[in-house]
Amino acid sequence: METLTVMNQEIGCNCDIYDDDTVASNMSPSASTNSSSTSALSPLQTAELVQFQFYSLVVAGIPVACSGIVGNILSILVLWGLSKKSSTFYIMYALTVSDIAYITISFLRQMIYIYAYLGALKDYYHTWTLVEPFLFGTKKLLQTLCVWLVVLLTLDRFILICKPTHAKSMCTSQRARIQVVILATIALLLNIPKFFEREVYYKPGSSLPHARFSHLPNNILYFYAYTVSVYIPVTCFVPLVALLGFNIKFVMTLTKAQRRRENMTSVRDSSRNSNTRGVTVMLVVVVAVFMLCETPMAVTTTMLSFITGSNTSPELKLAQMKLAAFANLMLAVNSSINFYIYLLVGSFFRKALKRRLCRKTPKRHIVVNSACVYTVSKTMETSYGDKGTPVTLTRITLSDEL
């Protein structure tokens, strides 16, 4: 408690430390401008909040971020080669790069809660505040980009599965590159105001920098014209509804395919459908986990946009801030978990990763088309005919591993 008292005296326990990624940026304009969202909390509630943030965002969050960075780097090793031949894998590659950038910024931010709870890394905290306005906007940009890359990935798979006649012309790696660039541009334009929602300030008589929300988030016109009408729908509700619809369609398609497969006799068709089904199942799992991890942030954003105000009780404010910390932890989990989903569900991903890490494994050729991935292995065998004449046979194996 003594450490926390010192922290409160130095930083004022304002929105400098607590997890305010959504609290003030989406706060109702009824709240006073630049007023501290923790001003109504008692010292005991403040201590409880800082402790909750430390255990959720440092004790749990930092290991999640580190494992996510390592996992996504390994994903890049596998997806880099495939991204040049398939639209699906190119979008997955772009999503992986965006996830790494998002997790890195989240990791850097999570470190400041060590200062809030333990009093350590004071210089790091004040250094962070100097670049925090820029990194805040960048984090929001990456968050938006990751959301819509998942939607694009799902749409790409929807065309391949449900509109196969259009897949050859629409689902190409070249088109995927253009689509990713367009999405990144739209995400940047949408989040330009976020770079002006935070500002650095200095307290009277102090040369140490602090960060806080500017007057912009609480402007009535800005709140209704941008936050409520554009930002919340585009980043929360529209993508979640779209992904829910796509996932339901995928499950229905997989169910129908299972029934058709029972009557199949062609080995080639059965192999191809199995391959395609494996990619689709993996995507269904990715989307389901994504929706699970994004929902807390959508709930938090909505709650803090319309419920937060000057008359909010301290108990409700404390609950809102805890929910915001948990929501940000879930976003970090979402950006960290895809590698482990690929590893668990995609047999091809496991074998491709093994080939990357184990150089002695015999080289195989990977054939990628718009719908699935095949591994072609070539072996040479020598046998002897009836008269003892050696005969060399070449065996080519086509396997569906995803």
Secondary structure as UniProt FT lines:
FT   HELIX           2..11
FT   TURN            12..13
FT   TURN            15..17
FT   TURN            21..26
FT   TURN            29..30
FT   TURN            33..34
FT   TURN            37..40
FT   HELIX           43..54
FT   HELIX           55..59
FT   HELIX           61..82
FT   TURN            83..85
FT   HELIX           87..110
FT   HELIX           112..118
FT   HELIX           122..162
FT   HELIX           164..170
FT   HELIX           173..191
FT   HELIX           192..196
FT   STRAND          198..202
FT   TURN            204..205
FT   STRAND          209..213
FT   HELIX           216..218
FT   HELIX           220..222
FT   HELIX           223..231
FT   HELIX           233..237
FT   HELIX           238..261
FT   TURN            262..263
FT   HELIX           267..306
FT   TURN            310..311
FT   HELIX           314..345
FT   HELIX           347..357
FT   TURN            359..360
FT   STRAND          365..368
FT   STRAND          373..384
FT   TURN            386..387
FT   STRAND          390..400
//
